[in-house]
Amino acid sequence: MTLRKKLMDKREECPLTNREHIRPDDIRSIITAENVKKELPSTWGRYLIPCWDWELEDKVQRASKIIAILALLGKYDSIDTLLKDGLIDDHLPLVKEGNCLRSKCGQKIFGSFTTCRDYRDLADMFLETQWVVWTPILDFKAGNLTSIHLQPFSTLPFDYEVVATTTYSAVYKGIPWPSHCNGIRDILHGEVCIAIKQFKDGPKADRNRYYREELANLELIQMIEDEHLSKPLACCEQVRTIFFPWAGGGDLWDFWEVNGPQELKRTPDVFLWALRQIAGLTHALELIHQANTRHGDLKPSNILHFTDGTTKLGTLKIADFGVSRIHKIETGLRSNPTITKASTFIYEAPEAHDSVKNLQSRSRKYDCWSMGCIMLEFVMWLLYDYTAISSCWDKRDPPDHAYYRPIAGSDPMNQAIEHVMEVHPAVGKAVKGMQNHIWFEKTVVKDIVKLVESGLLKIKSEERLGAGETHNRLLEILATAQEDLSPFTKEVDPTLPLPVIFSQPPPDVSIQATYEQH
């Protein structure tokens, strides 16, 4: 098999640029001195002088990509000429200068192209084909958002796996090429993957606007120091792409689903971890709000689970600021209704409902309602498992399954929101159902549920606790728990029946699918 055939078989498409490239490892394994020597043309020098190619191995190491380009073009007879002129991989990429080619990173001009057969065609084909083997080396620095400038015909140095696609974006699991991504392993603390989000045109918006809006939100978040915030690593405007750390544990719903009481025993340490994570998430939300920003789409699938590989536990981080909105006015309410559309109906606050969204603007306390829903589901998972969350979800009115509902017979035209909307009765039934659990009464679990009921799931946004006050209350609850974890050492009787609200089989359409659709 010729070098050209071997290289052609190793071509892969970079989905971000829709262009082909060949991995450096594949080039090195194919372009060896032994393989190259077989393709070099026979000359009198090679015939008469046995040591004619004694430096070939060194030349191949320094110019494997140059040789690969010429092999792809089938121009084996030009290899000797160009290597003799001193052309090596470090000179790539080349640009045209008159009839010659010049190194773009320096001033070295290679006139040897004019001595090759069909030199005009060779030069043009070389310039086009070099992008298949030359990929930029990226430098990542901790704490900084790296801005990647991509050459017009270049690709990016990652292996790709499609994770999810929506109307407006695609998410890939990317594995960086070690030789082309400096500093990435140190930033990722040993993780070998990153998440890559590319924006695409949709029916009602263009990817340029979506990309720039999310990037602007993330640049603001980048300045906030908190372990419970997932920050971007890099961005590339040419392909409208943002790069993030990869959450090895998936999202919060994934964590709940795979860690039932059989898989992850509800020990005191697990309860304590859960309380710390809830408190940490509210603190991160407090910092977001202090930066005059609202997340706007808090939900379990936008809370990522980062692990260190040693335990099933880890760190939960708020992510996906795609619908964040910057608020320069620090007051709780504004006179004009917001124009940001949060997309997830289950966790949206009452003021987002179509029938009342013109009655009041969305303040930062919109996020506090969403966080209250998540906290309540966290408790359901702790006491039971993810099926309890799904069953409770099914008890709320379709198609949105929100934690509130319109009051029957109310007229939103001339009434305040508290006369139009109410907390869904299923929420009260869920709380009542938990009260007989051995880990509920006289424990901090009851305090968390009370905090959600009395402070967060309030129809009037001005009556909700802010993220800062919620965080302070949770710190008090956490301190109480740390003083005495003995209530969580009691064994749960497995024969006890589940409360009805938590025992109904989940609906046909999974709650995870609903997250993704919205």
C-alpha positions in Angstrom: 0.0 0.0 0.0 1.4 3.4 -1.0 2.0 6.2 1.5 -0.8 8.2 -0.2 -3.3 5.4 0.3 -2.3 4.9 3.9 -2.7 8.7 4.6 -6.0 8.9 2.7 -7.4 6.1 4.9 -6.5 8.1 8.1 -8.4 11.3 7.1 -11.1 12.4 9.6 -13.5 15.2 9.4 -13.4 18.0 12.0 -17.1 18.7 12.6 -16.4 22.2 13.8 -14.9 23.3 10.5 -16.2 20.6 8.1 -12.7 20.0 6.9 -10.5 17.0 6.9 -7.4 16.4 9.0 -5.0 13.6 9.9 -3.9 13.1 13.4 -0.2 13.7 14.2 0.2 10.2 15.6 -1.1 8.7 12.4 1.3 10.8 10.3 4.3 9.8 12.5 3.3 6.1 12.3 3.0 6.2 8.5 5.8 8.6 7.5 8.8 6.6 8.6 12.3 6.5 7.0 11.7 2.9 5.9 8.3 3.7 4.3 9.6 6.9 2.7 12.6 5.3 1.2 10.4 2.9 -0.7 8.6 5.8 -2.4 11.7 7.9 -3.3 12.5 7.9 -7.0 15.5 5.8 -8.2 18.5 8.0 -9.0 22.1 7.4 -10.0 23.2 8.7 -6.6 21.1 6.1 -4.7 22.2 3.4 -7.1 25.9 4.1 -6.9 26.3 5.4 -3.3 24.9 3.1 -0.6 25.0 5.9 2.0 23.1 8.4 -0.2 20.1 8.5 2.3 22.1 8.2 5.5 20.4 11.3 6.9 17.0 10.3 5.8 15.8 9.3 9.2 16.7 12.7 10.7 15.0 14.5 7.7 11.8 12.4 8.1 11.6 13.3 11.8 11.9 17.0 11.1 9.7 17.0 7.9 7.2 14.3 8.3 4.3 16.6 7.5 6.0 18.1 4.5 6.5 14.5 3.2 2.9 13.7 4.0 1.7 16.6 2.0 3.8 15.6 -1.0 2.6 12.0 -0.6 -1.0 13.0 -0.6 -0.3 14.9 -3.8 1.5 11.9 -5.3 4.6 14.2 -5.8 7.2 11.8 -4.5 9.7 13.2 -7.0 9.7 16.6 -5.2 10.6 15.3 -1.8 14.4 15.4 -2.4 14.2 18.9 -3.9 12.2 20.5 -1.1 14.0 18.8 1.8 17.3 19.9 0.3 16.1 23.4 0.4 15.7 23.1 4.2 11.9 22.9 4.3 10.7 21.3 7.6 7.5 21.1 9.6 8.3 24.1 11.7 8.0 26.3 8.6 4.3 25.4 8.2 1.9 26.9 7.2 3.3 28.4 4.0 1.9 31.3 2.1 2.5 32.3 -1.5 4.9 35.1 -2.5 5.3 35.5 -6.2 6.3 32.2 -7.7 7.8 31.0 -4.4 6.3 30.0 -1.0 7.2 31.7 2.2 6.9 30.6 5.8 4.1 32.5 7.4 5.8 32.4 10.8 9.0 33.8 9.5 10.7 35.4 6.4 12.3 32.2 4.9 11.4 31.9 1.2 11.5 28.6 -0.5 12.3 29.0 -4.2 12.8 25.3 -4.7 9.2 25.0 -5.7 10.1 26.7 -9.0 12.5 23.9 -9.9 10.0 21.1 -9.4 8.0 19.6 -12.2 4.6 21.5 -12.8 5.8 23.9 -10.1 2.8 26.3 -10.4 0.3 23.5 -9.9 2.5 22.0 -7.1 2.6 25.3 -5.2 -1.1 25.8 -5.3 -1.9 22.2 -4.4 0.7 22.3 -1.6 -0.9 25.4 0.0 -4.3 23.7 -0.2 -3.3 20.3 1.1 -1.1 21.5 4.0 -4.2 22.1 6.1 -4.9 18.4 6.2 -1.7 17.8 8.1 -1.1 21.1 9.8 -3.2 21.9 12.9 -2.6 24.9 15.2 -1.0 24.4 18.6 -3.2 25.9 21.3 -2.1 27.4 24.6 -4.5 27.1 27.6 -3.9 29.0 30.8 -5.8 28.5 34.1 -8.2 31.2 34.9 -8.1 32.8 31.5 -10.5 32.5 28.6 -8.3 31.5 25.7 -9.3 33.2 22.4 -8.5 30.9 19.5 -7.7 32.5 16.1 -8.3 29.9 13.4 -6.7 30.1 10.0 -9.3 30.1 7.2 -8.7 26.5 6.1 -7.5 25.0 9.3 -9.1 22.5 11.7 -8.9 22.1 15.5 -6.8 19.6 17.3 -9.4 17.3 18.9 -11.1 14.0 18.5 -14.8 14.4 18.5 -17.9 12.5 19.7 -21.4 14.0 19.2 -23.2 14.2 22.6 -26.3 16.3 21.9 -27.8 18.5 19.2 -30.5 21.1 19.5 -32.1 23.6 17.1 -29.4 26.1 17.8 -26.3 24.2 18.9 -24.4 21.0 18.9 -22.3 19.6 21.8 -19.3 17.4 21.3 -17.1 15.4 23.7 -13.6 16.5 22.6 -10.4 14.7 23.3 -7.4 17.1 23.0 -4.4 16.1 21.0 -1.7 16.2 23.7 0.9 17.5 21.3 -1.3 20.4 20.3 -3.0 21.6 23.5 -0.5 23.0 25.9 -1.6 23.3 29.5 -4.9 21.6 29.1 -4.2 18.6 31.3 -3.1 20.8 34.2 -6.3 22.9 34.0 -8.5 19.8 33.8 -6.7 18.1 36.7 -6.1 14.9 34.8 -9.4 14.8 32.9 -8.8 13.9 29.3 -12.0 15.3 27.8 -13.5 18.7 27.2 -17.1 19.8 26.2 -17.3 21.7 22.9 -20.5 23.7 22.2 -20.9 25.0 18.6 -23.7 27.4 17.7 -25.6 26.9 14.5 -28.3 28.9 12.6 -31.9 28.2 13.6 -35.3 29.2 12.2 -35.6 32.3 14.4 -32.1 33.3 15.2 -28.6 33.2 13.7 -25.6 31.6 15.4 -23.6 34.8 15.4 -26.0 36.5 17.8 -26.4 33.4 20.1 -22.7 32.9 20.2 -21.9 36.5 21.1 -24.6 36.8 23.7 -23.5 33.6 25.5 -19.9 34.6 25.3 -20.6 38.0 26.8 -22.4 36.3 29.7 -19.5 33.9 30.2 -16.9 36.6 30.1 -18.7 38.2 33.1 -18.9 34.9 34.9 -15.2 34.3 34.2 -14.4 37.0 36.8 -16.3 35.3 39.6 -14.2 32.9 41.7 -16.3 30.0 43.0 -15.8 26.2 42.8 -19.5 25.7 42.0 -19.4 27.6 38.8 -18.4 25.9 35.5 -16.3 28.4 33.5 -15.3 28.2 29.8 -11.8 27.3 28.8 -11.6 28.9 25.3 -13.7 30.3 22.5 -13.2 30.5 18.7 -15.2 33.1 16.8 -14.5 31.8 13.3 -16.5 28.6 14.0 -18.8 30.1 16.8 -17.6 27.6 19.4 -17.0 27.7 23.1 -14.9 25.1 25.0 -15.7 23.9 28.6 -14.3 21.4 31.1 -15.9 18.0 30.7 -18.2 16.9 33.6 -17.2 13.2 34.0 -20.3 12.6 36.1 -22.8 14.1 33.7 -25.4 16.4 35.1 -27.4 16.4 38.4 -30.2 14.3 36.9 -27.7 11.7 35.7 -26.3 11.6 39.2 -29.7 11.1 40.8 -30.7 8.5 38.3 -27.7 6.2 38.7 -27.2 6.6 42.4 -30.3 5.2 44.1 -30.0 4.0 47.7 -28.7 0.6 46.6 -25.9 2.1 44.5 -25.1 4.9 46.9 -26.0 4.1 50.5 -27.5 7.2 52.3 -24.8 7.5 54.9 -24.2 10.5 57.1 -21.4 11.5 54.8 -23.7 11.5 51.8 -26.2 13.7 53.6 -23.4 16.0 54.6 -22.1 16.1 51.1 -25.5 16.9 49.7 -26.0 19.8 52.2 -22.6 21.2 51.3 -23.4 21.0 47.6 -26.8 22.7 48.0 -25.2 25.5 50.1 -22.4 25.8 47.5 -24.8 26.1 44.6 -26.8 28.9 46.4 -23.5 30.7 47.1 -22.6 30.5 43.4 -26.0 31.9 42.6 -25.5 34.7 45.1 -22.3 35.7 43.3 -24.0 35.6 39.9 -26.7 37.9 41.2 -24.1 40.2 42.8 -22.6 40.6 39.3 -26.0 41.9 38.2 -26.6 38.7 36.2 -29.5 36.3 36.2 -29.0 32.7 35.1 -32.5 32.3 33.8 -32.5 28.5 33.2 -31.6 26.7 36.4 -32.4 23.0 36.3 -30.7 19.7 37.1 -29.5 19.3 33.6 -27.7 22.7 33.9 -25.9 21.6 37.1 -22.9 19.5 36.2 -21.3 16.8 38.3 -17.5 16.9 38.3 -15.7 13.9 39.8 -12.1 13.2 40.6 -12.4 9.5 39.8 -11.9 8.3 43.4 -15.5 8.4 44.7 -19.1 8.7 43.4 -19.3 12.1 45.0 -17.6 15.2 43.7 -18.5 18.8 43.0 -21.7 20.2 41.5 -21.3 23.3 39.3 -23.8 25.6 37.7 -23.4 25.7 33.9 -25.0 26.9 30.7 -25.5 30.6 30.8 -27.0 30.8 27.4 -30.1 32.6 28.5 -28.4 34.7 31.2 -29.3 38.4 31.2 -27.2 41.2 32.5 -29.1 43.5 34.8 -27.5 46.9 35.4 -30.4 48.0 37.7 -29.9 46.5 41.1 -33.5 46.8 42.3 -35.6 43.7 42.8 -38.2 44.6 40.2 -38.1 46.7 37.0 -41.0 48.4 35.3 -40.5 46.7 31.9 -41.1 43.0 31.4 -37.9 41.1 30.6 -37.2 40.0 27.0 -35.2 36.9 28.0 -37.0 33.7 27.4 -36.1 30.9 29.8 -36.8 27.6 28.0 -37.4 25.0 30.7 -41.0 25.0 31.8 -40.7 22.6 34.8 -38.5 25.0 36.8 -39.6 28.3 35.5 -41.1 30.8 38.0 -44.8 31.8 37.9 -44.0 35.2 36.4 -42.9 33.4 33.2 -46.3 32.0 32.4 -47.8 33.3 29.2 -51.0 34.6 30.9 -49.1 36.8 33.4 -45.7 37.5 31.9 -46.7 41.1 31.2 -47.7 41.7 34.8 -44.2 41.9 36.2 -40.6 41.8 35.1 -38.3 38.9 36.0 -35.9 39.8 38.7 -32.9 37.8 40.0 -35.4 36.1 42.3 -36.6 34.2 39.3 -33.6 32.0 39.8 -34.5 31.5 43.5 -37.8 29.8 42.6 -35.9 27.5 40.3 -33.3 26.7 43.0 -36.2 26.0 45.4 -37.5 23.4 43.0 -34.1 21.8 42.7 -33.6 21.7 46.4 -36.9 20.0 47.0 -36.0 17.4 44.4 -32.6 16.9 46.0 -34.5 16.0 49.2 -36.8 13.6 47.4 -33.7 11.9 46.0 -32.0 11.7 49.4 -35.1 10.2 51.1 -36.1 7.9 48.2 -34.6 7.9 44.7 -35.0 9.5 41.3 -38.3 7.7 40.6 -39.9 9.7 43.5 -39.0 12.9 41.6 -40.4 11.5 38.3 -43.6 10.4 40.1 -44.1 13.8 41.7 -43.4 15.4 38.3 -46.3 13.3 36.8 -48.7 14.6 39.5 -48.3 18.2 38.2 -50.3 19.4 35.3 -49.1 18.6 31.8 -47.7 19.6 29.5 -45.4 21.9 31.5 -45.5 20.0 34.9 -44.5 23.2 36.6 -44.3 23.8 40.3 -47.2 26.3 40.0 -50.5 26.4 38.2 -53.1 29.0 37.2 -56.0 29.5 39.6 -59.2 28.2 38.0 -61.5 31.0 36.9 -59.0 33.8 37.6 -58.6 36.7 35.2 -55.0 37.9 34.7 -56.1 41.1 33.0 -57.0 43.0 36.2 -55.4 41.0 39.0 -52.1 40.7 40.7 -50.1 37.6 40.1 -50.9 36.1 43.5 -54.6 36.1 42.6 -53.8 34.4 39.3 -51.2 31.7 40.1 -50.8 29.3 43.0 -48.1 26.8 44.1 -49.2 23.4 42.7 -51.0 21.3 45.3 -48.7 18.4 44.4 -45.9 20.3 46.1 -47.8 20.2 49.4 -48.7 16.6 49.0 -45.0 15.8 48.4 -44.0 17.6 51.6 -46.7 15.8 53.5 -45.6 12.5 52.1 -42.0 13.0 53.3 -43.0 13.9 56.9 -43.3 10.3 58.0 -39.9 9.4 56.8 -37.5 8.4 59.5 -34.9 11.0 58.2 -37.3 13.9 58.1 -38.8 14.7 61.5 -36.4 16.4 63.9 -33.6 16.6 61.3 -32.1 19.3 59.0 -34.0 17.7 56.1 -37.2 19.2 57.6 -35.4 22.6 57.8 -34.5 22.5 54.2 -38.0 21.7 53.1 -39.4 24.4 55.3 -36.9 26.9 53.8 -38.1 25.9 50.3 -41.8 26.2 51.2 -41.7 29.4 53.2 -38.9 31.2 51.5 -38.5 30.2 47.8 -41.7 28.8 46.4 -43.6 32.0 46.7 -45.8 33.3 43.9 -44.9 36.9 44.5 -41.2 37.2 43.6 -40.7 40.0 46.1 -41.7 37.6 48.9 -39.0 35.1 48.0 -35.7 35.0 49.8 -32.7 36.2 47.8 -29.8 33.9 47.0 -27.6 35.5 49.7 -30.2 35.0 52.4 -30.9 31.5 51.2 -27.2 30.7 51.4 -27.0 32.1 54.9 -29.9 30.0 56.1 -28.4 26.9 54.5 -25.1 27.6 56.3 -27.0 27.5 59.6 -28.7 24.3 58.6 -25.3 22.8 57.6 -23.7 23.8 60.9 -26.6 22.1 62.8 -26.1 18.9 60.8 -22.4 18.9 61.4 -23.0 19.0 65.2 -25.1 15.8 65.1 -25.4 13.4 62.2 -26.8 10.6 64.3 -30.4 10.8 62.9 -29.0 9.7 59.5 -27.5 6.5 61.0 -31.0 5.1 61.5 -31.9 2.3 59.1 -35.0 2.7 56.9 -37.4 -0.2 56.9 -37.5 -1.4 53.3 -41.0 -2.9 53.8 -42.7 0.4 54.4 -44.8 1.5 51.5 -43.9 4.6 49.6 -46.2 7.6 49.9 -48.7 7.6 47.0 -47.3 10.7 45.5 -43.9 9.1 45.1 -45.0 5.6 44.1 -46.8 6.1 40.8 -44.9 4.7 37.8 -43.1 7.4 35.8 -44.7 8.8 32.7 -44.0 7.4 29.2 -41.8 10.3 28.3 -38.8 10.5 30.7 -38.2 13.6 32.7 -34.7 13.7 31.2 -36.2 13.8 27.7 -38.3 16.7 28.8 -35.2 18.6 30.0 -33.6 18.2 26.7 -36.7 19.2 24.6 -37.0 22.4 26.5 
